[in-house]
Amino acid sequence: MTRKITTYAFIDTSNLFYGGEKYLGWKIDYQKLFEYIKKKYEVEKTYYLSGDGDFLPVLKYLRESGKKVIIMARGPRTAKEIRRFAKGNFKDFTRLENIIKQQ
């Protein structure tokens, strides 16, 4: 019997909304972003937090519980601790401009 994997997304809303668009120079279509992560990673539930430093305890807990953790964030604007924690599982969402840019 195969066990269904449940995937959750944790989104840093303050950095994404307040700093993201200014830094990127283009507007994010949030509906497209949510559809992309839902399809790409089979996300079932999304949680919203403020400040990427808030994520570290949650991420550590998930990894210690045997969960796979993938972090999608704005590369150079992400806390060093988060990038170090992610190691090879860090995805810079600025590369998704052609998918999530608001038209």
C-alpha positions, 0 to 999 in steps of 0.5 A, a space after each residue: 500500500 502506498 502512503 499519500 504524501 501531504 505537502 504544505 506551503 509556508 509563505 512569507 507574506 510580508 517579504 513577498 508582498 512588501 519587498 518582493 515586487 519592489 525588488 523584482 521590478 515586476 508585479 506578482 500574480 499571486 493566483 498564478 504563484 499559488 497555482 504553480 506551487 500547488 501543481 508543481 509540489 502538489 500542495 494541499 494547504 498553504 500557511 502564511 507567516 511574516 518574516 523569514 526568520 519565523 520559518 526556521 523553527 518550523 522548518 527544523 521541526 519538519 526536517 527532524 520529523 523526517 519531512 522533505 523541506 524545499 524552500 522557495 524564496 527571493 534568493 539574495 533577500 532570504 535570511 542567511 540562516 534559511 539559505 544555509 538550512 535549505 542547502 540544495 533544496 533552495 529554489 529562487 522564485 525570481 526564475 519564475 517570472 515568465 510563469 507568475 508575472 502579472 500581465 
